Each structure stands twice: as structure tokens, then as C-alpha cells.
Amino acid sequence: MKITINGETREFPKGTTLYDVIEKLGLEGKVMAAAKNMKIIKQERWKEEFLEDGDKLELLDFVGGG
């Protein structure tokens, strides 16, 4: 199935969770917020949030600065 992550389309197998994507991309511990189809998904639900073909994800981290 095709999932768009931060504007880039990638292929993942059916049954993939939001956490699976974060882990596959090597972003565990770096992603602070995640949205699926413009809806924020709480971090405690990432392992339960299954993705479907065509979903759009935004994975965000926070960078300090000033």
C-alpha cells in the first residue's frame, strides 16, 4: 500500500501501524507529534493506529532555536 509521509510517497505492507513506519524510518525517539490525514494521533496510540492505502502522514519533531 502507498502512504505519503511528509510529502513523499512510500510503499508499506498491509497491516502496518504508525509506529511501524516510525521504526522503519529510524525515527523512534525523534518524532514528537504525528498526524494521519490531518488528525493528530496521540503517542500512546501509535502502535494501535493501523494505516490504509492512500493515508497521509505528517511526522514532526521540535527544534529549539531563537
Secondary structure, 3 states (H helix, E strand, C coil): CEEEECCEEEECCCCCEHHHHHHHCCCCCCCCEEEECCEEECHHHCCCCECCCCCEEEEECCCCCC
